[in-house]
Amino acid sequence: MTVNSAGSWTALCLAAALGLAVAGESLAATYYVDGTHAAAKDDNDGSAKAPWKTIQKAAGVAKAGDAVIVRPGAYDGVLTVKVSGEKGKLITFRAEPARKARVRGFVLEGDYISIEGFEITNDADQANGIFAGEAHRKTARTGCRFVNNFIHDVGGTAITSGEKAMVKGNLMKNVCRGVFVNSGTLVEDNEVDTLTAQMIEKNGKTQPKKTQYTFFAGDDITFRGNYLHGAPQAQLKKGMGVDFFTTWDAWIFGSSHRILIENNRCFDATHASEPEAKQHKQSSHITYRNNLFVNTVYVGVLCKEWSHITVENNIFINCGAYPVWFQTARETEGSVVRNNLIAYWKRDRQVAAFDWKPAESGIANFALKKNPEAKVVCDYNMFWGCENRGYGKHDFVAEPQFVDPEKGDFRLKPDSPGVDAGTTIEAIKTDLRGVKRPQGKAYDVGAYELEQKRPSRAPAEGAKE
């Protein structure tokens, strides 16, 4: 072929480049697994018309960028995935329709794998749902995603994420522990519904094993928009030791940094969050904002030997003796507590039934007993049913006037004293539901902003001016 002009040469190069791009894209394949298909067998080519019978077959063939579509049915065994995808070209295992393909678990030994839409259940002792390794054991996989799975009735951890993972939209029900995550991971829009009490023998007594809704170890981890609930209240003080969010730096775990916990709704635990850094005393920068914490036995947030603790625009309902507690001078370094709503509502029922701790102080800074300079930036917090120790100039006591606390609706009524009673916090643009702050002349205290309708032109039919 003769090229007669610069324009023709440019067009030829562009066409060649496009051809190479298309060829590159065509390398990614879509395979099918259908255990109920009459013609399914692992000697097939894995096409929609000639699907494989087992997911394990697909796990041995798939390459970076490939997708494996799994049709409804029960697939025996725990699936081990040893192949790896690449950043931006994950190997995807997807159940279609979602949650209609049932397996007994996934063990990932490769990186950049996506597990989507499976039902996972395994009644074997201490069985896990999805396991992608642990950083402290140097087995953590990298860059995996776990999306929209239904994991239930497993005796171990529902999801162990590895590093730089995404855990999103999963339902975990009747599990011993919800999620275990390492550095760089996002845990978003999941539900943990009911932690089961695993009974063990200790010191000659039978008692429930300690567990957590979530456990983190590492840096740059975010928990956002999760719904955690259902730990049995009767077992919480008998040794179950449940936290919504926790870690520790003992044993083979290291320090953690830059942890963001926001927009979560959490019910029933021993502590709301009691991460420990007592061994190395190096963990720092943990932020709680726009969370709803309801019903804990002992305390709410107690970050032992952390520094730079930020607690802003949260609601604490019946959270032990001290919903926000500082014990040492290190815990007060760089720490801020603002715009929180701390209240007790029918706490006497849990105190009488389960011997839970009664209310004392909404915010307690015990570090001041030894060091008068160990102060926390504390202001614009609202208290009800507990002591206000007066740490903040604008802290106040008032009845919150919740919409319907009996049904767990802790939004504020329009005439609540918490409306417009907070201060502007630039890092918080919205409330727990995504409503823009502020709606009125100032931020509301707590996790919810009262929506105030302001029609830009003519009001809608039936709307009030």
Kinemage of the C-alpha trace (Angstrom):
@kinemage 1
@onewidth
@group {chain A} dominant
@subgroup {mainchain}
@vectorlist {calphas} color= white
{ca met a 1} P 0.000 0.000 0.000
{ca thr a 2} L 1.310 3.431 -0.943
{ca val a 3} L 0.845 6.312 1.442
{ca asn a 4} L 0.467 9.553 -0.564
{ca ser a 5} L -0.059 12.137 2.147
{ca ala a 6} L 0.591 12.998 5.782
{ca gly a 7} L -3.175 12.857 6.401
{ca ser a 8} L -3.384 9.326 5.035
{ca trp a 9} L -0.407 8.267 7.113
{ca thr a 10} L -2.024 9.718 10.265
{ca ala a 11} L -5.282 7.927 9.521
{ca leu a 12} L -3.427 4.658 8.974
{ca cys a 13} L -1.591 4.981 12.289
{ca leu a 14} L -4.836 5.820 14.082
{ca ala a 15} L -6.583 2.817 12.575
{ca ala a 16} L -3.669 0.578 13.568
{ca ala a 17} L -3.747 1.940 17.109
{ca leu a 18} L -7.493 1.368 17.348
{ca gly a 19} L -7.024 -2.131 16.014
{ca leu a 20} L -4.441 -2.906 18.647
{ca ala a 21} L -6.715 -1.501 21.363
{ca val a 22} L -9.617 -3.626 20.195
{ca ala a 23} L -7.372 -6.647 19.991
{ca gly a 24} L -6.136 -5.959 23.515
{ca glu a 25} L -9.660 -5.660 24.820
{ca ser a 26} L -10.704 -8.882 23.109
{ca leu a 27} L -8.232 -10.804 25.231
{ca ala a 28} L -10.627 -10.479 28.178
{ca ala a 29} L -13.097 -13.366 28.153
{ca thr a 30} L -16.445 -14.146 29.746
{ca tyr a 31} L -16.943 -17.700 30.943
{ca tyr a 32} L -20.034 -19.449 32.291
{ca val a 33} L -20.569 -21.987 35.038
{ca asp a 34} L -23.959 -23.682 35.324
{ca gly a 35} L -24.090 -26.745 37.509
{ca thr a 36} L -27.707 -27.494 36.596
{ca his a 37} L -27.291 -27.225 32.820
{ca ala a 38} L -27.871 -30.589 31.128
{ca ala a 39} L -24.724 -30.254 29.007
{ca ala a 40} L -22.476 -28.745 31.699
{ca lys a 41} L -19.060 -30.370 32.148
{ca asp a 42} L -15.565 -29.140 32.842
{ca asp a 43} L -14.352 -30.360 29.427
{ca asn a 44} L -16.505 -27.719 27.712
{ca asp a 45} L -15.236 -24.380 26.449
{ca gly a 46} L -17.026 -22.427 29.201
{ca ser a 47} L -19.362 -20.600 26.829
{ca ala a 48} L -22.997 -19.832 27.605
{ca lys a 49} L -24.097 -22.786 25.445
{ca ala a 50} L -21.410 -25.146 26.749
{ca pro a 51} L -20.815 -24.055 30.359
{ca trp a 52} L -18.487 -25.568 32.891
{ca lys a 53} L -19.949 -27.558 35.746
{ca thr a 54} L -17.701 -26.306 38.573
{ca ile a 55} L -16.465 -22.895 39.660
{ca gln a 56} L -13.114 -24.433 40.510
{ca lys a 57} L -12.583 -25.167 36.816
{ca ala a 58} L -13.117 -21.481 36.036
{ca ala a 59} L -10.767 -20.492 38.838
{ca gly a 60} L -7.990 -22.418 37.131
{ca val a 61} L -8.527 -20.853 33.709
{ca ala a 62} L -9.488 -17.201 34.219
{ca lys a 63} L -6.934 -14.459 33.556
{ca ala a 64} L -6.715 -10.734 34.273
{ca gly a 65} L -9.812 -8.923 33.033
{ca asp a 66} L -11.893 -12.079 32.621
{ca ala a 67} L -15.389 -12.528 34.075
{ca val a 68} L -16.894 -15.792 35.294
{ca ile a 69} L -20.701 -15.799 35.369
{ca val a 70} L -22.138 -18.393 37.744
{ca arg a 71} L -25.729 -19.512 37.259
{ca pro a 72} L -28.094 -20.493 40.117
{ca gly a 73} L -27.501 -23.694 42.030
{ca ala a 74} L -25.636 -25.231 44.948
{ca tyr a 75} L -21.889 -25.668 44.383
{ca asp a 76} L -20.093 -27.961 46.798
{ca gly a 77} L -16.867 -27.182 48.569
{ca val a 78} L -14.813 -24.116 49.440
{ca leu a 79} L -13.434 -22.478 46.296
{ca thr a 80} L -9.715 -21.705 46.219
{ca val a 81} L -8.639 -19.042 43.726
{ca lys a 82} L -4.898 -19.039 43.067
{ca val a 83} L -4.775 -16.895 39.918
{ca ser a 84} L -4.381 -13.113 40.015
{ca gly a 85} L -5.852 -10.252 38.079
{ca glu a 86} L -4.204 -6.873 37.688
{ca lys a 87} L -4.974 -3.387 38.932
{ca gly a 88} L -7.811 -2.159 36.725
{ca lys a 89} L -8.259 -5.651 35.248
{ca leu a 90} L -9.724 -7.766 38.022
{ca ile a 91} L -10.827 -11.355 37.590
{ca thr a 92} L -14.531 -11.282 38.416
{ca phe a 93} L -16.628 -14.154 39.747
{ca arg a 94} L -20.256 -13.008 39.574
{ca ala a 95} L -23.424 -14.887 40.463
{ca glu a 96} L -26.296 -14.074 38.098
{ca pro a 97} L -28.994 -13.543 39.246
{ca ala a 98} L -27.454 -12.217 42.435
{ca arg a 99} L -27.464 -14.434 45.538
{ca lys a 100} L -28.848 -17.469 43.680
{ca ala a 101} L -25.587 -19.399 43.442
{ca arg a 102} L -24.635 -20.969 46.783
{ca val a 103} L -21.100 -21.936 47.765
{ca arg a 104} L -19.403 -22.893 51.034
{ca gly a 105} L -16.744 -20.199 50.881
{ca phe a 106} L -13.902 -18.589 48.963
{ca val a 107} L -10.192 -18.669 49.801
{ca leu a 108} L -8.200 -16.205 47.718
{ca glu a 109} L -4.523 -16.851 47.095
{ca gly a 110} L -4.273 -14.337 44.272
{ca asp a 111} L -4.620 -10.554 43.979
{ca tyr a 112} L -7.215 -8.365 42.253
{ca ile a 113} L -10.130 -10.780 42.474
{ca ser a 114} L -13.796 -9.686 42.643
{ca ile a 115} L -16.435 -11.886 44.307
{ca glu a 116} L -19.942 -10.613 43.543
{ca gly a 117} L -23.471 -11.690 44.367
{ca phe a 118} L -22.951 -15.133 45.935
{ca glu a 119} L -24.779 -16.836 48.757
{ca ile a 120} L -22.147 -18.249 51.104
{ca thr a 121} L -22.865 -20.543 54.038
{ca asn a 122} L -20.817 -23.132 55.903
{ca asp a 123} L -21.769 -24.733 59.212
{ca ala a 124} L -18.331 -26.274 59.822
{ca asp a 125} L -16.630 -25.173 63.048
{ca gln a 126} L -14.950 -21.739 62.654
{ca ala a 127} L -15.573 -21.740 58.908
{ca asn a 128} L -15.070 -18.413 57.114
{ca gly a 129} L -17.108 -16.882 54.306
{ca ile a 130} L -14.525 -15.116 52.133
{ca phe a 131} L -10.886 -15.203 53.188
{ca ala a 132} L -8.298 -13.000 51.457
{ca gly a 133} L -5.506 -13.281 54.005
{ca glu a 134} L -4.208 -11.180 56.886
{ca ala a 135} L -1.412 -8.606 56.788
{ca his a 136} L 0.013 -9.545 60.187
{ca arg a 137} L 0.511 -13.118 58.932
{ca lys a 138} L 1.899 -11.838 55.613
{ca thr a 139} L -0.863 -13.604 53.697
{ca ala a 140} L -2.986 -10.562 52.779
{ca arg a 141} L -4.041 -10.357 49.154
{ca thr a 142} L -4.177 -6.984 47.388
{ca gly a 143} L -6.903 -5.084 45.558
{ca cys a 144} L -9.813 -7.513 45.911
{ca arg a 145} L -13.521 -6.620 45.903
{ca phe a 146} L -16.430 -8.271 47.686
{ca val a 147} L -19.763 -6.897 46.541
{ca asn a 148} L -23.427 -7.783 47.222
{ca asn a 149} L -22.840 -11.210 48.742
{ca phe a 150} L -25.166 -12.875 51.255
{ca ile a 151} L -23.006 -14.618 53.863
{ca his a 152} L -24.842 -16.425 56.610
{ca asp a 153} L -24.565 -19.083 59.288
{ca val a 154} L -20.779 -19.324 59.360
{ca gly a 155} L -18.897 -20.031 62.574
{ca gly a 156} L -15.930 -17.791 61.761
{ca thr a 157} L -15.459 -14.413 60.042
{ca ala a 158} L -17.785 -13.467 57.196
{ca ile a 159} L -15.198 -11.461 55.203
{ca thr a 160} L -11.439 -11.155 55.702
{ca ser a 161} L -10.540 -8.540 53.124
{ca gly a 162} L -6.788 -8.384 52.680
{ca glu a 163} L -5.279 -4.984 51.756
{ca lys a 164} L -6.541 -2.209 49.468
{ca ala a 165} L -9.867 -3.983 49.222
{ca met a 166} L -13.474 -2.915 48.791
{ca val a 167} L -16.207 -4.542 50.879
{ca lys a 168} L -19.535 -3.152 49.681
{ca gly a 169} L -23.223 -3.981 49.878
{ca asn a 170} L -22.877 -7.370 51.561
{ca leu a 171} L -25.375 -8.887 53.989
{ca met a 172} L -23.776 -10.922 56.791
{ca lys a 173} L -26.256 -12.753 59.012
{ca asn a 174} L -25.741 -15.154 61.924
{ca val a 175} L -21.952 -14.986 61.818
{ca cys a 176} L -19.366 -15.103 64.601
{ca arg a 177} L -17.565 -11.987 63.310
{ca gly a 178} L -18.500 -9.603 60.522
{ca val a 179} L -15.481 -8.086 58.774
{ca phe a 180} L -11.701 -8.183 59.335
{ca val a 181} L -9.854 -5.565 57.258
{ca asn a 182} L -6.330 -4.381 56.613
{ca ser a 183} L -4.728 -1.209 55.205
{ca gly a 184} L -6.249 0.794 52.380
{ca thr a 185} L -9.675 -0.844 52.573
{ca leu a 186} L -13.150 0.657 52.138
{ca val a 187} L -16.031 -1.027 54.012
{ca glu a 188} L -19.261 0.559 52.798
{ca asp a 189} L -23.027 -0.022 52.860
{ca asn a 190} L -22.873 -3.479 54.421
{ca glu a 191} L -25.209 -5.015 56.979
{ca val a 192} L -24.150 -7.309 59.795
{ca asp a 193} L -27.352 -8.799 61.171
{ca thr a 194} L -26.882 -10.878 64.318
{ca leu a 195} L -23.573 -12.034 65.745
{ca thr a 196} L -23.891 -15.559 67.087
{ca ala a 197} L -22.494 -16.421 70.493
{ca gln a 198} L -19.824 -19.114 70.137
{ca met a 199} L -19.535 -20.865 73.496
{ca ile a 200} L -16.090 -21.851 74.859
{ca glu a 201} L -14.695 -23.293 78.094
{ca lys a 202} L -12.584 -20.827 80.083
{ca asn a 203} L -11.397 -21.219 83.660
{ca gly a 204} L -13.794 -24.078 84.136
{ca lys a 205} L -16.778 -22.059 82.942
{ca thr a 206} L -18.755 -22.035 79.736
{ca gln a 207} L -18.968 -18.540 78.283
{ca pro a 208} L -19.356 -16.814 74.900
{ca lys a 209} L -16.242 -16.165 72.835
{ca lys a 210} L -15.228 -12.534 72.317
{ca thr a 211} L -15.992 -11.183 68.865
{ca gln a 212} L -16.571 -8.007 66.846
{ca tyr a 213} L -18.828 -6.615 64.191
{ca thr a 214} L -15.656 -5.267 62.540
{ca phe a 215} L -11.944 -5.512 63.314
{ca phe a 216} L -9.291 -3.414 61.589
{ca ala a 217} L -5.499 -3.503 61.562
{ca gly a 218} L -3.494 -1.069 59.467
{ca asp a 219} L -3.687 2.398 57.953
{ca asp a 220} L -6.087 4.387 55.768
{ca ile a 221} L -9.228 2.358 56.427
{ca thr a 222} L -12.772 3.687 55.990
{ca phe a 223} L -16.049 2.331 57.391
{ca arg a 224} L -18.985 4.168 55.830
{ca gly a 225} L -22.745 3.671 55.769
{ca asn a 226} L -22.838 0.270 57.441
{ca tyr a 227} L -25.723 -1.116 59.517
{ca leu a 228} L -24.493 -3.220 62.445
{ca his a 229} L -26.985 -4.850 64.793
{ca gly a 230} L -28.285 -7.980 66.454
{ca ala a 231} L -25.707 -9.126 69.014
{ca pro a 232} L -27.712 -10.901 71.756
{ca gln a 233} L -28.070 -8.423 74.636
{ca ala a 234} L -28.272 -11.176 77.242
{ca gln a 235} L -24.779 -12.451 76.289
{ca leu a 236} L -22.932 -9.143 76.031
{ca lys a 237} L -21.925 -8.896 79.681
{ca lys a 238} L -21.215 -12.611 79.989
{ca gly a 239} L -17.942 -12.431 78.064
{ca met a 240} L -18.970 -11.863 74.446
{ca gly a 241} L -17.008 -8.582 74.371
{ca val a 242} L -18.511 -7.130 71.202
{ca asp a 243} L -17.326 -3.871 69.590
{ca phe a 244} L -18.743 -2.202 66.526
{ca phe a 245} L -15.231 -1.082 65.489
{ca thr a 246} L -12.029 -2.162 67.204
{ca thr a 247} L -8.383 -3.179 66.960
{ca trp a 248} L -5.394 -3.716 69.209
{ca asp a 249} L -1.635 -3.481 68.814
{ca ala a 250} L -0.753 -6.492 70.940
{ca trp a 251} L 0.414 -9.978 69.908
{ca ile a 252} L 1.372 -9.803 66.211
{ca phe a 253} L -0.723 -6.745 65.353
{ca gly a 254} L 0.924 -3.379 64.769
{ca ser a 255} L -0.253 0.204 65.106
{ca ser a 256} L -3.046 1.750 63.047
{ca his a 257} L -3.428 5.248 61.600
{ca arg a 258} L -5.945 7.385 59.707
{ca ile a 259} L -9.129 5.461 60.405
{ca leu a 260} L -12.422 7.048 59.295
{ca ile a 261} L -15.718 5.792 60.750
{ca glu a 262} L -18.698 7.706 59.365
{ca asn a 263} L -22.424 7.460 58.635
{ca asn a 264} L -22.873 4.080 60.326
{ca arg a 265} L -25.928 2.893 62.303
{ca cys a 266} L -24.951 0.582 65.136
{ca phe a 267} L -27.083 -1.217 67.742
{ca asp a 268} L -26.174 -3.555 70.633
{ca ala a 269} L -22.567 -4.092 71.696
{ca thr a 270} L -20.370 -4.189 74.775
{ca his a 271} L -18.527 -1.046 73.621
{ca ala a 272} L -19.211 1.175 70.650
{ca ser a 273} L -15.512 1.350 69.791
{ca glu a 274} L -12.580 0.446 72.037
{ca pro a 275} L -9.456 0.241 69.869
{ca glu a 276} L -6.319 -0.379 71.928
{ca ala a 277} L -2.781 0.919 71.415
{ca lys a 278} L -1.426 0.157 74.864
{ca gln a 279} L 1.617 -1.838 73.787
{ca his a 280} L 3.312 0.451 71.236
{ca lys a 281} L 1.390 3.682 71.916
{ca gln a 282} L 1.802 4.778 68.302
{ca ser a 283} L -1.718 4.531 66.849
{ca ser a 284} L -3.220 7.887 65.858
{ca his a 285} L -5.821 9.804 63.885
{ca ile a 286} L -9.145 8.047 64.231
{ca thr a 287} L -12.320 9.918 63.318
{ca tyr a 288} L -15.942 9.188 64.228
{ca arg a 289} L -18.546 11.371 62.529
{ca asn a 290} L -22.247 11.181 61.700
{ca asn a 291} L -22.671 7.811 63.420
{ca leu a 292} L -25.621 6.521 65.420
{ca phe a 293} L -24.512 4.321 68.349
{ca val a 294} L -27.287 2.681 70.387
{ca asn a 295} L -27.202 0.355 73.422
{ca thr a 296} L -23.773 -0.583 74.743
{ca val a 297} L -22.964 -2.211 78.077
{ca tyr a 298} L -19.955 -0.306 79.420
{ca val a 299} L -18.848 2.667 77.298
{ca gly a 300} L -19.153 4.286 73.892
{ca val a 301} L -15.878 5.483 72.314
{ca leu a 302} L -12.735 4.728 74.328
{ca cys a 303} L -9.552 4.774 72.231
{ca lys a 304} L -6.945 3.429 74.627
{ca glu a 305} L -3.587 5.186 74.157
{ca trp a 306} L -4.462 6.578 70.747
{ca ser a 307} L -3.866 10.219 69.914
{ca his a 308} L -5.745 12.613 67.607
{ca ile a 309} L -9.206 11.241 68.291
{ca thr a 310} L -12.025 13.143 66.571
{ca val a 311} L -15.642 12.621 67.660
{ca glu a 312} L -18.075 14.927 65.841
{ca asn a 313} L -21.788 15.014 65.019
{ca asn a 314} L -22.537 11.562 66.423
{ca ile a 315} L -25.555 10.363 68.389
{ca phe a 316} L -24.903 8.175 71.442
{ca ile a 317} L -27.991 6.521 72.949
{ca asn a 318} L -27.612 4.419 76.130
{ca cys a 319} L -23.877 3.991 75.588
{ca gly a 320} L -22.714 2.699 78.960
{ca ala a 321} L -21.423 4.844 81.785
{ca tyr a 322} L -19.270 7.120 79.589
{ca pro a 323} L -20.248 7.485 75.911
{ca val a 324} L -16.994 9.385 75.205
{ca trp a 325} L -14.109 8.601 77.549
{ca phe a 326} L -10.481 9.739 77.766
{ca gln a 327} L -8.274 7.971 80.316
{ca thr a 328} L -4.700 9.173 79.640
{ca ala a 329} L -2.905 12.325 78.532
{ca arg a 330} L -1.885 10.746 75.233
{ca glu a 331} L -5.518 10.196 74.354
{ca thr a 332} L -6.173 13.939 74.686
{ca glu a 333} L -3.381 14.961 72.270
{ca gly a 334} L -4.971 16.604 69.245
{ca ser a 335} L -8.412 15.272 70.176
{ca val a 336} L -11.718 16.992 69.425
{ca val a 337} L -15.306 16.312 70.610
{ca arg a 338} L -17.963 18.581 69.056
{ca asn a 339} L -21.612 18.619 67.973
{ca asn a 340} L -22.473 15.271 69.565
{ca leu a 341} L -25.869 14.357 70.989
{ca ile a 342} L -25.462 12.114 74.048
{ca ala a 343} L -28.662 10.852 75.607
{ca tyr a 344} L -30.208 8.063 77.653
{ca trp a 345} L -33.652 6.719 76.898
{ca lys a 346} L -35.210 4.013 79.109
{ca arg a 347} L -31.732 2.837 80.117
{ca asp a 348} L -33.179 1.411 83.316
{ca arg a 349} L -34.644 -1.503 81.374
{ca gln a 350} L -31.195 -2.813 80.365
{ca val a 351} L -29.699 -2.065 83.763
{ca ala a 352} L -32.414 -4.114 85.446
{ca ala a 353} L -32.519 -6.957 82.925
{ca phe a 354} L -28.809 -7.457 82.214
{ca asp a 355} L -26.933 -5.432 84.869
{ca trp a 356} L -25.569 -3.016 82.270
{ca lys a 357} L -23.817 0.129 83.484
{ca pro a 358} L -26.090 3.047 84.380
{ca ala a 359} L -25.488 6.522 83.000
{ca glu a 360} L -22.790 8.707 84.552
{ca ser a 361} L -21.018 11.394 82.487
{ca gly a 362} L -21.689 12.000 78.806
{ca ile a 363} L -18.038 12.921 78.245
{ca ala a 364} L -15.377 11.960 80.786
{ca asn a 365} L -11.743 13.108 80.760
{ca phe a 366} L -9.982 11.227 83.564
{ca ala a 367} L -6.583 12.376 82.294
{ca leu a 368} L -7.210 15.722 83.993
{ca lys a 369} L -6.862 14.071 87.399
{ca lys a 370} L -3.127 13.610 86.853
{ca asn a 371} L -2.439 16.358 84.336
{ca pro a 372} L -4.492 19.587 84.377
{ca glu a 373} L -3.124 20.416 80.914
{ca ala a 374} L -4.512 17.225 79.349
{ca lys a 375} L -7.501 18.962 77.818
{ca val a 376} L -9.665 18.045 74.836
{ca val a 377} L -11.171 20.543 72.410
{ca cys a 378} L -14.747 19.992 73.472
{ca asp a 379} L -17.798 22.128 72.626
{ca tyr a 380} L -21.375 22.311 71.310
{ca asn a 381} L -22.342 18.909 72.729
{ca met a 382} L -25.868 18.200 73.962
{ca phe a 383} L -26.630 15.917 76.931
{ca trp a 384} L -29.747 14.300 78.337
{ca gly a 385} L -30.015 11.841 81.226
{ca cys a 386} L -26.333 12.103 82.175
{ca glu a 387} L -23.893 14.551 83.708
{ca asn a 388} L -22.432 17.441 81.738
{ca arg a 389} L -18.955 18.021 83.199
{ca gly a 390} L -18.732 21.430 81.569
{ca tyr a 391} L -15.693 20.854 79.360
{ca gly a 392} L -17.127 23.007 76.575
{ca lys a 393} L -18.360 26.578 76.815
{ca his a 394} L -21.376 25.794 74.636
{ca asp a 395} L -22.124 22.274 75.917
{ca phe a 396} L -25.670 22.082 77.275
{ca val a 397} L -28.310 19.817 78.798
{ca ala a 398} L -31.756 19.549 77.185
{ca glu a 399} L -34.367 16.975 76.232
{ca pro a 400} L -33.621 16.002 72.599
{ca gln a 401} L -37.229 15.509 71.401
{ca phe a 402} L -36.592 12.566 69.084
{ca val a 403} L -39.106 11.658 66.378
{ca asp a 404} L -39.798 8.096 67.595
{ca pro a 405} L -37.161 6.582 69.888
{ca glu a 406} L -39.336 3.522 70.595
{ca lys a 407} L -38.879 2.536 66.938
{ca gly a 408} L -35.236 3.582 66.790
{ca asp a 409} L -35.897 6.886 65.005
{ca phe a 410} L -33.487 9.342 66.621
{ca arg a 411} L -33.982 12.221 64.228
{ca leu a 412} L -34.827 15.559 65.833
{ca lys a 413} L -38.261 17.127 65.797
{ca pro a 414} L -38.435 20.691 64.406
{ca asp a 415} L -38.731 22.218 67.894
{ca ser a 416} L -35.798 20.249 69.336
{ca pro a 417} L -33.196 22.388 71.147
{ca gly a 418} L -30.563 20.491 69.158
{ca val a 419} L -31.632 22.108 65.877
{ca asp a 420} L -29.172 24.825 64.790
{ca ala a 421} L -27.264 24.319 68.064
{ca gly a 422} L -23.974 23.096 66.629
{ca thr a 423} L -20.937 24.722 65.098
{ca thr a 424} L -19.705 24.596 61.502
{ca ile a 425} L -17.276 21.745 60.810
{ca glu a 426} L -15.805 22.077 57.337
{ca ala a 427} L -14.986 18.387 56.989
{ca ile a 428} L -18.652 17.427 57.472
{ca lys a 429} L -20.759 18.528 54.503
{ca thr a 430} L -23.762 16.206 54.987
{ca asp a 431} L -25.489 14.180 57.695
{ca leu a 432} L -25.776 10.418 58.138
{ca arg a 433} L -28.334 10.177 55.299
{ca gly a 434} L -26.532 12.523 52.924
{ca val a 435} L -28.631 15.606 53.738
{ca lys a 436} L -26.609 18.782 53.211
{ca arg a 437} L -25.423 20.666 56.318
{ca pro a 438} L -26.499 23.158 57.458
{ca gln a 439} L -30.197 23.310 56.596
{ca gly a 440} L -30.870 26.207 58.966
{ca lys a 441} L -28.700 28.967 60.348
{ca ala a 442} L -26.216 26.509 61.899
{ca tyr a 443} L -25.382 22.812 62.076
{ca asp a 444} L -27.710 20.611 64.125
{ca val a 445} L -26.086 18.542 66.857
{ca gly a 446} L -25.985 14.777 66.343
{ca ala a 447} L -25.941 12.622 63.225
{ca tyr a 448} L -29.141 13.942 61.606
{ca glu a 449} L -29.785 17.342 60.095
{ca leu a 450} L -33.414 18.470 60.144
{ca glu a 451} L -34.480 18.946 56.545
{ca gln a 452} L -35.995 22.366 55.969
{ca lys a 453} L -37.873 22.723 52.710
{ca arg a 454} L -37.137 25.973 50.949
{ca pro a 455} L -38.926 26.172 47.576
{ca ser a 456} L -36.844 28.135 45.095
{ca arg a 457} L -39.865 29.357 43.130
{ca ala a 458} L -43.527 28.588 43.642
{ca pro a 459} L -44.213 26.013 46.369
{ca ala a 460} L -45.478 22.607 45.311
{ca glu a 461} L -49.149 21.878 45.721
{ca gly a 462} L -49.910 21.256 49.405
{ca ala a 463} L -46.542 22.537 50.610
{ca lys a 464} L -46.368 25.019 53.448
{ca glu a 465} L -44.667 28.368 53.029
